[in-house]
Amino acid sequence: MSQVSVPDRSPWAVFLVFLKLGLTSFGGPVAHLGYFREEFVVKRRWLSDRTYADLVSLCQFLPGPASSQVGMALGLSRAGYAGAFAAWAGFTLPSAIALILFALGIASYGEAIDHGLLQGLKVVAVAVVAQAVWGMARNLCPDALRVTLMMIAACFVLLVPSVWIQVAVMAAAGVAGLFLFKPEKVEAHEAFPVMAVTKRAGTVWLALFAGLLLVLPFLVNVFPGQAMAMFDAFYRAGSLVFGGGHVVLPLLQTEVVPSGWVGNEAFLAGYGVTQAVPGPLFTFAAFLGAAMNQAPTGWLGGMLCLIAIFLPSFLLLAGALPFWEQLRRNAGMKSALMGINAAVVGLLLAALYQPIWTSAILAPQDFCLALLGFIALVFWKLPPWLVVAGSGLLGWVLG
């Protein structure tokens, strides 16, 4: 009897491939892109190395999590819109489910969880974000001018804390980039094959992205409710993040901690655990939704926030793909992005101090544990999940 095989271009086949990656892809966005290249360029030959590099460039150009957007684009080119959803679900759901379960565990057994263990998870967040600042500064701020932009951005958002101030700082950095930086030369490339998205459809997706960004705050005032407010906050956070998952931290902290939706200790503990699970860092939103102090919470809150934070990524990707040829030739856009990237590092540096450092480093032993975690990540090259587990264990012992 012959076995019926699933067509290689079916959404189900795409889902299975990305599910394997979602269960095994540790290490953050850069590592994810490496896993994707090995799987889809080297092993499966879905696209060439040059086309893959061009796709990565587009996704790094757009706000949102670059690795997840690359995955969506690969699924889109393979099996249309259903393929994009299948790729996102396979890569995202394993870590999202694990984080929702962790949030439910804290809610149900929070008193039974050792304080030292939670403190270790809070401290490891210092090491993880410090590693991100270290790596991003080396890549995105290689000269004195961009270091200066980084410093100004960090100081400004610390002195005037607000979500909209963060947005204004990034916008101002983009304008500065237009005047301060010379555009890079556009190299030869191969077009990315996407038949599912026409220019008309791309325009609709972009209009929907902008419409939701503008209308949701108005709807929160007209129809006040926790669910609408959560969707608005997480959609806005997903819309305004350049530079990867770590950078969403200050936006989310500003939204959920001062409002009392999530306590600061739970916020940092969840962020620490997010480093120990595979898949995209944006799944931290699932933990926050499940850990809310007001309904909807649990599974419903987790999935609501997860969808809200990833929705802008899809809308922007699907909207930009048909116009990528024109965008990549626009030297001014690249110059603006150089300024925005420098400001992004500044925002992350500010988040390293407030709330992470001020909430986690309370004693000399906390500093020593954070320093150990940083060295283990940056210089010993240990995997993040191992550093997180070790920090939690040492926090329990020291506590």
C-alpha positions as YAML, in Angstrom:
chain: A
units: angstrom
residues:
- id: 1
  name: MET
  ca: [0.00, 0.00, 0.00]
- id: 2
  name: SER
  ca: [1.45, 3.34, -1.00]
- id: 3
  name: GLN
  ca: [1.44, 6.14, 1.54]
- id: 4
  name: VAL
  ca: [-0.19, 9.40, 0.48]
- id: 5
  name: SER
  ca: [2.24, 12.27, 0.95]
- id: 6
  name: VAL
  ca: [1.25, 15.81, 1.88]
- id: 7
  name: PRO
  ca: [1.98, 18.20, -0.98]
- id: 8
  name: ASP
  ca: [5.12, 20.22, -0.23]
- id: 9
  name: ARG
  ca: [3.31, 23.50, -0.92]
- id: 10
  name: SER
  ca: [0.33, 22.85, 1.35]
- id: 11
  name: PRO
  ca: [-0.21, 25.01, 4.45]
- id: 12
  name: TRP
  ca: [-0.04, 21.84, 6.56]
- id: 13
  name: ALA
  ca: [3.42, 21.03, 5.23]
- id: 14
  name: VAL
  ca: [4.51, 24.60, 5.97]
- id: 15
  name: PHE
  ca: [3.09, 24.32, 9.49]
- id: 16
  name: LEU
  ca: [4.99, 21.11, 10.24]
- id: 17
  name: VAL
  ca: [8.30, 22.58, 9.09]
- id: 18
  name: PHE
  ca: [7.87, 25.69, 11.22]
- id: 19
  name: LEU
  ca: [6.55, 23.69, 14.18]
- id: 20
  name: LYS
  ca: [9.87, 21.85, 14.28]
- id: 21
  name: LEU
  ca: [11.67, 25.20, 14.25]
- id: 22
  name: GLY
  ca: [9.33, 26.60, 16.90]
- id: 23
  name: LEU
  ca: [10.21, 23.71, 19.20]
- id: 24
  name: THR
  ca: [13.97, 23.87, 18.68]
- id: 25
  name: SER
  ca: [14.98, 27.44, 17.75]
- id: 26
  name: PHE
  ca: [16.66, 28.83, 20.85]
- id: 27
  name: GLY
  ca: [18.92, 31.86, 20.95]
- id: 28
  name: GLY
  ca: [16.97, 34.93, 19.81]
- id: 29
  name: PRO
  ca: [16.30, 36.60, 16.45]
- id: 30
  name: VAL
  ca: [19.81, 36.36, 14.99]
- id: 31
  name: ALA
  ca: [19.98, 32.66, 15.77]
- id: 32
  name: HIS
  ca: [16.49, 32.16, 14.31]
- id: 33
  name: LEU
  ca: [17.59, 33.67, 11.00]
- id: 34
  name: GLY
  ca: [20.50, 31.25, 10.99]
- id: 35
  name: TYR
  ca: [18.17, 28.30, 11.58]
- id: 36
  name: PHE
  ca: [15.90, 29.53, 8.77]
- id: 37
  name: ARG
  ca: [18.80, 29.82, 6.33]
- id: 38
  name: GLU
  ca: [19.96, 26.29, 7.12]
- id: 39
  name: GLU
  ca: [16.45, 24.87, 6.75]
- id: 40
  name: PHE
  ca: [15.12, 26.77, 3.73]
- id: 41
  name: VAL
  ca: [18.21, 27.79, 1.74]
- id: 42
  name: VAL
  ca: [20.66, 24.96, 2.37]
- id: 43
  name: LYS
  ca: [18.41, 21.98, 3.11]
- id: 44
  name: ARG
  ca: [15.11, 22.55, 1.29]
- id: 45
  name: ARG
  ca: [16.26, 25.04, -1.38]
- id: 46
  name: TRP
  ca: [13.07, 27.05, -1.25]
- id: 47
  name: LEU
  ca: [15.05, 30.13, -2.27]
- id: 48
  name: SER
  ca: [18.61, 31.21, -3.04]
- id: 49
  name: ASP
  ca: [21.05, 32.69, -0.55]
- id: 50
  name: ARG
  ca: [20.88, 36.10, -2.23]
- id: 51
  name: THR
  ca: [17.07, 36.13, -2.22]
- id: 52
  name: TYR
  ca: [17.06, 35.10, 1.43]
- id: 53
  name: ALA
  ca: [19.47, 37.93, 2.32]
- id: 54
  name: ASP
  ca: [17.22, 40.37, 0.46]
- id: 55
  name: LEU
  ca: [14.18, 39.13, 2.38]
- id: 56
  name: VAL
  ca: [16.01, 39.53, 5.69]
- id: 57
  name: SER
  ca: [16.89, 43.10, 4.67]
- id: 58
  name: LEU
  ca: [13.22, 43.90, 4.08]
- id: 59
  name: CYS
  ca: [12.13, 42.46, 7.43]
- id: 60
  name: GLN
  ca: [14.86, 44.33, 9.30]
- id: 61
  name: PHE
  ca: [13.72, 47.49, 7.52]
- id: 62
  name: LEU
  ca: [10.14, 47.07, 8.79]
- id: 63
  name: PRO
  ca: [8.95, 47.47, 12.39]
- id: 64
  name: GLY
  ca: [8.30, 44.19, 14.15]
- id: 65
  name: PRO
  ca: [10.11, 40.91, 14.87]
- id: 66
  name: ALA
  ca: [12.37, 40.25, 11.87]
- id: 67
  name: SER
  ca: [12.62, 36.48, 12.28]
- id: 68
  name: SER
  ca: [8.84, 36.03, 12.53]
- id: 69
  name: GLN
  ca: [8.30, 38.25, 9.49]
- id: 70
  name: VAL
  ca: [10.85, 36.25, 7.50]
- id: 71
  name: GLY
  ca: [8.93, 33.11, 8.47]
- id: 72
  name: MET
  ca: [5.60, 34.64, 7.42]
- id: 73
  name: ALA
  ca: [7.10, 35.70, 4.09]
- id: 74
  name: LEU
  ca: [8.44, 32.21, 3.44]
- id: 75
  name: GLY
  ca: [5.05, 30.70, 4.23]
- id: 76
  name: LEU
  ca: [3.35, 33.30, 2.04]
- id: 77
  name: SER
  ca: [5.57, 32.52, -0.94]
- id: 78
  name: ARG
  ca: [5.05, 28.79, -0.43]
- id: 79
  name: ALA
  ca: [1.31, 28.47, 0.22]
- id: 80
  name: GLY
  ca: [-0.29, 31.93, 0.05]
- id: 81
  name: TYR
  ca: [-2.00, 33.60, 2.97]
- id: 82
  name: ALA
  ca: [-2.80, 30.26, 4.62]
- id: 83
  name: GLY
  ca: [0.90, 29.43, 4.40]
- id: 84
  name: ALA
  ca: [1.81, 32.70, 6.13]
- id: 85
  name: PHE
  ca: [-0.57, 31.88, 8.99]
- id: 86
  name: ALA
  ca: [0.71, 28.28, 9.16]
- id: 87
  name: ALA
  ca: [4.33, 29.49, 9.38]
- id: 88
  name: TRP
  ca: [3.45, 31.97, 12.14]
- id: 89
  name: ALA
  ca: [1.42, 29.41, 14.13]
- id: 90
  name: GLY
  ca: [4.06, 26.69, 13.91]
- id: 91
  name: PHE
  ca: [6.90, 28.97, 14.94]
- id: 92
  name: THR
  ca: [5.01, 30.91, 17.63]
- id: 93
  name: LEU
  ca: [2.56, 28.65, 19.45]
- id: 94
  name: PRO
  ca: [5.02, 26.34, 21.26]
- id: 95
  name: SER
  ca: [6.64, 29.18, 23.20]
- id: 96
  name: ALA
  ca: [3.35, 31.05, 23.62]
- id: 97
  name: ILE
  ca: [1.68, 28.01, 25.18]
- id: 98
  name: ALA
  ca: [4.65, 27.44, 27.51]
- id: 99
  name: LEU
  ca: [4.58, 31.07, 28.67]
- id: 100
  name: ILE
  ca: [0.82, 31.08, 29.26]
- id: 101
  name: LEU
  ca: [1.23, 27.94, 31.40]
- id: 102
  name: PHE
  ca: [3.99, 29.69, 33.37]
- id: 103
  name: ALA
  ca: [1.75, 32.71, 33.94]
- id: 104
  name: LEU
  ca: [-1.08, 30.46, 35.13]
- id: 105
  name: GLY
  ca: [1.38, 28.73, 37.46]
- id: 106
  name: ILE
  ca: [2.39, 32.05, 39.01]
- id: 107
  name: ALA
  ca: [-1.27, 33.03, 39.41]
- id: 108
  name: SER
  ca: [-2.21, 29.72, 41.06]
- id: 109
  name: TYR
  ca: [0.91, 28.89, 43.04]
- id: 110
  name: GLY
  ca: [2.66, 32.26, 43.35]
- id: 111
  name: GLU
  ca: [2.95, 31.98, 47.13]
- id: 112
  name: ALA
  ca: [4.57, 28.55, 46.80]
- id: 113
  name: ILE
  ca: [7.22, 29.69, 44.29]
- id: 114
  name: ASP
  ca: [10.48, 30.47, 46.05]
- id: 115
  name: HIS
  ca: [11.31, 34.20, 46.15]
- id: 116
  name: GLY
  ca: [14.96, 33.51, 45.40]
- id: 117
  name: LEU
  ca: [14.00, 31.65, 42.22]
- id: 118
  name: LEU
  ca: [11.90, 34.57, 41.01]
- id: 119
  name: GLN
  ca: [14.70, 36.98, 41.92]
- id: 120
  name: GLY
  ca: [17.13, 34.90, 39.86]
- id: 121
  name: LEU
  ca: [14.78, 35.14, 36.87]
- id: 122
  name: LYS
  ca: [14.54, 38.92, 37.34]
- id: 123
  name: VAL
  ca: [18.33, 39.26, 37.54]
- id: 124
  name: VAL
  ca: [18.93, 37.21, 34.40]
- id: 125
  name: ALA
  ca: [16.81, 39.76, 32.50]
- id: 126
  name: VAL
  ca: [19.58, 42.29, 33.29]
- id: 127
  name: ALA
  ca: [22.16, 40.02, 31.67]
- id: 128
  name: VAL
  ca: [20.00, 39.28, 28.63]
- id: 129
  name: VAL
  ca: [19.16, 42.92, 27.88]
- id: 130
  name: ALA
  ca: [22.76, 43.98, 28.54]
- id: 131
  name: GLN
  ca: [23.84, 41.39, 25.97]
- id: 132
  name: ALA
  ca: [21.31, 42.78, 23.49]
- id: 133
  name: VAL
  ca: [22.53, 46.36, 24.06]
- id: 134
  name: TRP
  ca: [26.14, 45.22, 23.69]
- id: 135
  name: GLY
  ca: [25.53, 43.40, 20.39]
- id: 136
  name: MET
  ca: [23.19, 45.96, 18.87]
- id: 137
  name: ALA
  ca: [25.45, 48.89, 19.78]
- id: 138
  name: ARG
  ca: [28.40, 47.24, 18.06]
- id: 139
  name: ASN
  ca: [26.40, 46.65, 14.89]
- id: 140
  name: LEU
  ca: [24.12, 49.68, 14.74]
- id: 141
  name: CYS
  ca: [26.26, 52.38, 16.41]
- id: 142
  name: PRO
  ca: [29.73, 51.89, 14.88]
- id: 143
  name: ASP
  ca: [30.70, 55.58, 14.86]
- id: 144
  name: ALA
  ca: [30.65, 58.58, 17.19]
- id: 145
  name: LEU
  ca: [27.65, 60.19, 15.49]
- id: 146
  name: ARG
  ca: [25.39, 57.21, 15.99]
- id: 147
  name: VAL
  ca: [26.66, 56.69, 19.55]
- id: 148
  name: THR
  ca: [25.66, 60.30, 20.22]
- id: 149
  name: LEU
  ca: [22.15, 59.67, 18.83]
- id: 150
  name: MET
  ca: [21.94, 56.57, 21.04]
- id: 151
  name: MET
  ca: [22.91, 58.59, 24.12]
- id: 152
  name: ILE
  ca: [20.41, 61.39, 23.39]
- id: 153
  name: ALA
  ca: [17.60, 58.87, 22.83]
- id: 154
  name: ALA
  ca: [18.38, 57.00, 26.07]
- id: 155
  name: CYS
  ca: [18.50, 60.16, 28.17]
- id: 156
  name: PHE
  ca: [15.37, 61.61, 26.64]
- id: 157
  name: VAL
  ca: [13.13, 58.59, 27.23]
- id: 158
  name: LEU
  ca: [14.45, 58.22, 30.79]
- id: 159
  name: LEU
  ca: [13.81, 61.85, 31.65]
- id: 160
  name: VAL
  ca: [10.41, 62.03, 29.89]
- id: 161
  name: PRO
  ca: [8.89, 58.53, 30.24]
- id: 162
  name: SER
  ca: [6.00, 57.98, 27.84]
- id: 163
  name: VAL
  ca: [5.10, 55.63, 24.98]
- id: 164
  name: TRP
  ca: [4.51, 58.58, 22.66]
- id: 165
  name: ILE
  ca: [7.82, 60.17, 23.65]
- id: 166
  name: GLN
  ca: [9.53, 56.96, 22.57]
- id: 167
  name: VAL
  ca: [7.74, 57.15, 19.23]
- id: 168
  name: ALA
  ca: [8.69, 60.81, 18.87]
- id: 169
  name: VAL
  ca: [12.34, 60.03, 19.63]
- id: 170
  name: MET
  ca: [12.44, 57.37, 16.89]
- id: 171
  name: ALA
  ca: [10.74, 59.71, 14.41]
- id: 172
  name: ALA
  ca: [13.20, 62.51, 15.22]
- id: 173
  name: ALA
  ca: [16.12, 60.08, 14.83]
- id: 174
  name: GLY
  ca: [14.79, 59.10, 11.41]
- id: 175
  name: VAL
  ca: [14.67, 62.74, 10.31]
- id: 176
  name: ALA
  ca: [18.18, 63.27, 11.67]
- id: 177
  name: GLY
  ca: [19.36, 60.22, 9.74]
- id: 178
  name: LEU
  ca: [18.17, 61.77, 6.47]
- id: 179
  name: PHE
  ca: [20.57, 64.69, 6.95]
- id: 180
  name: LEU
  ca: [23.45, 63.07, 8.82]
- id: 181
  name: PHE
  ca: [24.12, 59.79, 7.01]
- id: 182
  name: LYS
  ca: [25.06, 59.01, 3.45]
- id: 183
  name: PRO
  ca: [22.90, 56.32, 1.84]
- id: 184
  name: GLU
  ca: [24.50, 52.96, 1.26]
- id: 185
  name: LYS
  ca: [24.92, 51.68, -2.27]
- id: 186
  name: VAL
  ca: [22.13, 49.33, -3.35]
- id: 187
  name: GLU
  ca: [23.63, 46.02, -4.43]
- id: 188
  name: ALA
  ca: [22.34, 43.71, -7.15]
- id: 189
  name: HIS
  ca: [19.68, 41.29, -5.96]
- id: 190
  name: GLU
  ca: [17.02, 38.82, -6.96]
- id: 191
  name: ALA
  ca: [13.34, 39.59, -6.57]
- id: 192
  name: PHE
  ca: [11.48, 37.67, -3.86]
- id: 193
  name: PRO
  ca: [8.79, 35.47, -5.48]
- id: 194
  name: VAL
  ca: [5.40, 36.32, -3.94]
- id: 195
  name: MET
  ca: [2.44, 35.75, -6.22]
- id: 196
  name: ALA
  ca: [-0.24, 35.95, -3.52]
- id: 197
  name: VAL
  ca: [0.07, 39.68, -2.86]
- id: 198
  name: THR
  ca: [-0.72, 42.20, -5.61]
- id: 199
  name: LYS
  ca: [0.01, 45.90, -5.32]
- id: 200
  name: ARG
  ca: [-3.69, 46.56, -4.79]
- id: 201
  name: ALA
  ca: [-3.79, 44.03, -1.96]
- id: 202
  name: GLY
  ca: [-0.60, 45.49, -0.52]
- id: 203
  name: THR
  ca: [-2.22, 48.92, -0.44]
- id: 204
  name: VAL
  ca: [-5.21, 47.48, 1.42]
- id: 205
  name: TRP
  ca: [-2.96, 45.79, 4.02]
- id: 206
  name: LEU
  ca: [-1.00, 49.01, 4.59]
- id: 207
  name: ALA
  ca: [-4.21, 51.04, 4.90]
- id: 208
  name: LEU
  ca: [-5.56, 48.52, 7.42]
- id: 209
  name: PHE
  ca: [-2.34, 48.74, 9.43]
- id: 210
  name: ALA
  ca: [-2.47, 52.54, 9.57]
- id: 211
  name: GLY
  ca: [-6.22, 52.60, 10.15]
- id: 212
  name: LEU
  ca: [-6.02, 50.32, 13.18]
- id: 213
  name: LEU
  ca: [-3.10, 52.30, 14.60]
- id: 214
  name: LEU
  ca: [-5.14, 55.51, 14.39]
- id: 215
  name: VAL
  ca: [-8.61, 54.20, 15.20]
- id: 216
  name: LEU
  ca: [-7.94, 51.84, 18.11]
- id: 217
  name: PRO
  ca: [-7.14, 54.61, 20.65]
- id: 218
  name: PHE
  ca: [-10.39, 56.32, 19.62]
- id: 219
  name: LEU
  ca: [-12.34, 53.07, 20.07]
- id: 220
  name: VAL
  ca: [-10.87, 52.61, 23.55]
- id: 221
  name: ASN
  ca: [-12.42, 55.95, 24.55]
- id: 222
  name: VAL
  ca: [-15.75, 55.29, 22.84]
- id: 223
  name: PHE
  ca: [-16.09, 51.67, 24.01]
- id: 224
  name: PRO
  ca: [-14.10, 51.51, 27.25]
- id: 225
  name: GLY
  ca: [-13.20, 48.01, 28.30]
- id: 226
  name: GLN
  ca: [-10.17, 46.00, 29.35]
- id: 227
  name: ALA
  ca: [-10.08, 43.79, 26.24]
- id: 228
  name: MET
  ca: [-10.15, 46.76, 23.85]
- id: 229
  name: ALA
  ca: [-7.49, 48.59, 25.88]
- id: 230
  name: MET
  ca: [-5.23, 45.51, 25.87]
- id: 231
  name: PHE
  ca: [-5.61, 45.00, 22.12]
- id: 232
  name: ASP
  ca: [-4.80, 48.67, 21.49]
- id: 233
  name: ALA
  ca: [-1.73, 48.65, 23.75]
- id: 234
  name: PHE
  ca: [-0.22, 45.49, 22.29]
- id: 235
  name: TYR
  ca: [-1.06, 46.41, 18.69]
- id: 236
  name: ARG
  ca: [0.67, 49.76, 19.17]
- id: 237
  name: ALA
  ca: [3.71, 48.08, 20.74]
- id: 238
  name: GLY
  ca: [3.96, 45.69, 17.80]
- id: 239
  name: SER
  ca: [3.62, 48.54, 15.33]
- id: 240
  name: LEU
  ca: [6.37, 50.77, 16.67]
- id: 241
  name: VAL
  ca: [9.24, 48.39, 17.41]
- id: 242
  name: PHE
  ca: [12.38, 48.53, 15.29]
- id: 243
  name: GLY
  ca: [15.29, 46.25, 16.08]
- id: 244
  name: GLY
  ca: [13.79, 42.98, 17.28]
- id: 245
  name: GLY
  ca: [12.07, 41.46, 20.26]
- id: 246
  name: HIS
  ca: [14.16, 42.96, 23.06]
- id: 247
  name: VAL
  ca: [13.21, 46.48, 22.02]
- id: 248
  name: VAL
  ca: [9.52, 45.84, 22.71]
- id: 249
  name: LEU
  ca: [10.36, 45.61, 26.42]
- id: 250
  name: PRO
  ca: [10.21, 49.36, 27.26]
- id: 251
  name: LEU
  ca: [7.00, 49.84, 25.26]
- id: 252
  name: LEU
  ca: [5.26, 46.94, 27.01]
- id: 253
  name: GLN
  ca: [6.57, 47.91, 30.44]
- id: 254
  name: THR
  ca: [5.20, 51.43, 29.99]
- id: 255
  name: GLU
  ca: [1.81, 50.02, 29.02]
- id: 256
  name: VAL
  ca: [1.23, 47.22, 31.54]
- id: 257
  name: VAL
  ca: [3.13, 48.04, 34.77]
- id: 258
  name: PRO
  ca: [2.12, 51.67, 35.58]
- id: 259
  name: SER
  ca: [-1.49, 50.82, 34.73]
- id: 260
  name: GLY
  ca: [-1.45, 47.96, 37.25]
- id: 261
  name: TRP
  ca: [-2.29, 45.33, 34.67]
- id: 262
  name: VAL
  ca: [0.82, 43.29, 35.58]
- id: 263
  name: GLY
  ca: [3.08, 43.67, 38.62]
- id: 264
  name: ASN
  ca: [6.70, 44.60, 37.99]
- id: 265
  name: GLU
  ca: [8.02, 41.42, 39.64]
- id: 266
  name: ALA
  ca: [5.84, 39.21, 37.43]
- id: 267
  name: PHE
  ca: [6.82, 41.30, 34.38]
- id: 268
  name: LEU
  ca: [10.55, 40.74, 34.91]
- id: 269
  name: ALA
  ca: [10.17, 37.09, 35.91]
- id: 270
  name: GLY
  ca: [8.16, 36.43, 32.75]
- id: 271
  name: TYR
  ca: [10.73, 38.23, 30.63]
- id: 272
  name: GLY
  ca: [13.45, 36.08, 32.13]
- id: 273
  name: VAL
  ca: [11.56, 32.87, 31.39]
- id: 274
  name: THR
  ca: [10.91, 34.06, 27.81]
- id: 275
  name: GLN
  ca: [14.65, 33.77, 27.21]
- id: 276
  name: ALA
  ca: [14.52, 30.08, 28.13]
- id: 277
  name: VAL
  ca: [11.91, 29.01, 25.58]
- id: 278
  name: PRO
  ca: [12.40, 28.62, 21.83]
- id: 279
  name: GLY
  ca: [10.69, 30.79, 19.24]
- id: 280
  name: PRO
  ca: [10.20, 34.57, 18.95]
- id: 281
  name: LEU
  ca: [10.63, 36.94, 21.90]
- id: 282
  name: PHE
  ca: [7.33, 38.62, 21.03]
- id: 283
  name: THR
  ca: [5.58, 35.65, 22.66]
- id: 284
  name: PHE
  ca: [6.29, 37.49, 25.91]
- id: 285
  name: ALA
  ca: [2.96, 39.16, 25.07]
- id: 286
  name: ALA
  ca: [1.21, 35.83, 25.67]
- id: 287
  name: PHE
  ca: [2.67, 35.68, 29.18]
- id: 288
  name: LEU
  ca: [1.58, 39.26, 29.93]
- id: 289
  name: GLY
  ca: [-1.94, 38.65, 28.65]
- id: 290
  name: ALA
  ca: [-2.28, 35.52, 30.76]
- id: 291
  name: ALA
  ca: [-0.83, 37.25, 33.84]
- id: 292
  name: MET
  ca: [-3.19, 40.27, 33.73]
- id: 293
  name: ASN
  ca: [-4.73, 41.32, 37.05]
- id: 294
  name: GLN
  ca: [-7.99, 42.16, 35.25]
- id: 295
  name: ALA
  ca: [-10.12, 40.08, 32.87]
- id: 296
  name: PRO
  ca: [-9.59, 38.92, 30.21]
- id: 297
  name: THR
  ca: [-6.73, 36.91, 31.61]
- id: 298
  name: GLY
  ca: [-5.49, 33.33, 31.36]
- id: 299
  name: TRP
  ca: [-5.72, 31.66, 27.97]
- id: 300
  name: LEU
  ca: [-8.09, 34.26, 26.54]
- id: 301
  name: GLY
  ca: [-5.95, 37.20, 27.61]
- id: 302
  name: GLY
  ca: [-2.77, 35.47, 26.43]
- id: 303
  name: MET
  ca: [-4.08, 34.75, 22.94]
- id: 304
  name: LEU
  ca: [-5.64, 38.23, 22.64]
- id: 305
  name: CYS
  ca: [-2.33, 39.96, 23.37]
- id: 306
  name: LEU
  ca: [-0.39, 37.48, 21.21]
- id: 307
  name: ILE
  ca: [-2.56, 38.18, 18.16]
- id: 308
  name: ALA
  ca: [-2.55, 41.94, 18.80]
- id: 309
  name: ILE
  ca: [1.24, 42.23, 18.96]
- id: 310
  name: PHE
  ca: [1.88, 40.09, 15.86]
- id: 311
  name: LEU
  ca: [-0.92, 41.48, 13.67]
- id: 312
  name: PRO
  ca: [1.02, 44.66, 12.66]
- id: 313
  name: SER
  ca: [3.96, 42.48, 11.57]
- id: 314
  name: PHE
  ca: [1.81, 40.62, 9.06]
- id: 315
  name: LEU
  ca: [0.01, 43.72, 7.80]
- id: 316
  name: LEU
  ca: [3.28, 45.59, 7.23]
- id: 317
  name: LEU
  ca: [4.98, 42.61, 5.59]
- id: 318
  name: ALA
  ca: [2.09, 41.82, 3.24]
- id: 319
  name: GLY
  ca: [1.73, 45.51, 2.46]
- id: 320
  name: ALA
  ca: [5.42, 46.15, 1.79]
- id: 321
  name: LEU
  ca: [6.31, 43.06, -0.27]
- id: 322
  name: PRO
  ca: [4.74, 44.27, -3.54]
- id: 323
  name: PHE
  ca: [6.55, 47.61, -3.22]
- id: 324
  name: TRP
  ca: [9.90, 46.33, -1.98]
- id: 325
  name: GLU
  ca: [11.62, 46.93, -5.31]
- id: 326
  name: GLN
  ca: [10.85, 50.65, -5.08]
- id: 327
  name: LEU
  ca: [11.58, 50.85, -1.34]
- id: 328
  name: ARG
  ca: [15.00, 49.23, -1.54]
- id: 329
  name: ARG
  ca: [16.13, 51.74, -4.17]
- id: 330
  name: ASN
  ca: [15.14, 54.69, -1.96]
- id: 331
  name: ALA
  ca: [18.42, 55.79, -0.44]
- id: 332
  name: GLY
  ca: [16.70, 58.27, 1.87]
- id: 333
  name: MET
  ca: [14.78, 55.46, 3.56]
- id: 334
  name: LYS
  ca: [18.03, 53.66, 4.33]
- id: 335
  name: SER
  ca: [19.59, 56.83, 5.74]
- id: 336
  name: ALA
  ca: [16.55, 57.39, 7.98]
- id: 337
  name: LEU
  ca: [16.75, 53.79, 9.15]
- id: 338
  name: MET
  ca: [20.37, 54.28, 10.24]
- id: 339
  name: GLY
  ca: [19.21, 57.05, 12.57]
- id: 340
  name: ILE
  ca: [16.23, 55.04, 13.82]
- id: 341
  name: ASN
  ca: [18.42, 52.03, 14.59]
- id: 342
  name: ALA
  ca: [20.75, 54.17, 16.70]
- id: 343
  name: ALA
  ca: [17.75, 55.50, 18.66]
- id: 344
  name: VAL
  ca: [16.47, 51.95, 19.13]
- id: 345
  name: VAL
  ca: [19.70, 51.02, 20.91]
- id: 346
  name: GLY
  ca: [19.19, 54.08, 23.12]
- id: 347
  name: LEU
  ca: [15.67, 52.96, 24.02]
- id: 348
  name: LEU
  ca: [16.94, 49.52, 24.96]
- id: 349
  name: LEU
  ca: [19.76, 51.06, 27.01]
- id: 350
  name: ALA
  ca: [17.19, 53.13, 28.88]
- id: 351
  name: ALA
  ca: [15.11, 50.01, 29.53]
- id: 352
  name: LEU
  ca: [18.21, 48.27, 30.89]
- id: 353
  name: TYR
  ca: [18.34, 50.91, 33.62]
- id: 354
  name: GLN
  ca: [14.60, 51.45, 34.16]
- id: 355
  name: PRO
  ca: [12.79, 49.16, 34.92]
- id: 356
  name: ILE
  ca: [15.19, 46.23, 34.71]
- id: 357
  name: TRP
  ca: [18.25, 47.33, 36.71]
- id: 358
  name: THR
  ca: [16.36, 49.37, 39.30]
- id: 359
  name: SER
  ca: [13.93, 46.50, 39.97]
- id: 360
  name: ALA
  ca: [16.33, 43.55, 39.93]
- id: 361
  name: ILE
  ca: [19.70, 44.73, 41.30]
- id: 362
  name: LEU
  ca: [18.94, 45.21, 44.99]
- id: 363
  name: ALA
  ca: [22.07, 43.80, 46.61]
- id: 364
  name: PRO
  ca: [25.71, 42.97, 45.76]
- id: 365
  name: GLN
  ca: [24.81, 39.33, 45.18]
- id: 366
  name: ASP
  ca: [22.30, 40.41, 42.52]
- id: 367
  name: PHE
  ca: [24.98, 42.37, 40.69]
- id: 368
  name: CYS
  ca: [27.37, 39.41, 40.86]
- id: 369
  name: LEU
  ca: [24.71, 37.07, 39.47]
- id: 370
  name: ALA
  ca: [23.87, 39.50, 36.65]
- id: 371
  name: LEU
  ca: [27.57, 39.90, 35.82]
- id: 372
  name: LEU
  ca: [27.98, 36.13, 35.74]
- id: 373
  name: GLY
  ca: [25.00, 35.82, 33.39]
- id: 374
  name: PHE
  ca: [26.33, 38.53, 31.08]
- id: 375
  name: ILE
  ca: [29.77, 36.92, 30.81]
- id: 376
  name: ALA
  ca: [28.20, 33.51, 30.25]
- id: 377
  name: LEU
  ca: [26.12, 34.86, 27.37]
- id: 378
  name: VAL
  ca: [28.62, 37.20, 25.71]
- id: 379
  name: PHE
  ca: [32.00, 35.59, 26.27]
- id: 380
  name: TRP
  ca: [31.38, 31.94, 27.15]
- id: 381
  name: LYS
  ca: [28.67, 31.73, 24.46]
- id: 382
  name: LEU
  ca: [26.40, 29.56, 26.60]
- id: 383
  name: PRO
  ca: [22.83, 29.08, 25.30]
- id: 384
  name: PRO
  ca: [20.28, 31.49, 26.82]
- id: 385
  name: TRP
  ca: [18.04, 28.72, 28.17]
- id: 386
  name: LEU
  ca: [20.96, 27.30, 30.16]
- id: 387
  name: VAL
  ca: [21.89, 30.73, 31.56]
- id: 388
  name: VAL
  ca: [18.26, 31.35, 32.58]
- id: 389
  name: ALA
  ca: [17.99, 27.96, 34.29]
- id: 390
  name: GLY
  ca: [21.33, 28.50, 36.05]
- id: 391
  name: SER
  ca: [20.34, 31.97, 37.22]
- id: 392
  name: GLY
  ca: [17.07, 30.70, 38.63]
- id: 393
  name: LEU
  ca: [18.89, 27.89, 40.45]
- id: 394
  name: LEU
  ca: [21.56, 30.22, 41.86]
- id: 395
  name: GLY
  ca: [18.86, 32.69, 42.90]
- id: 396
  name: TRP
  ca: [17.11, 29.89, 44.79]
- id: 397
  name: VAL
  ca: [20.37, 28.86, 46.50]
- id: 398
  name: LEU
  ca: [21.38, 32.42, 47.41]
- id: 399
  name: GLY
  ca: [17.84, 33.26, 48.49]
...
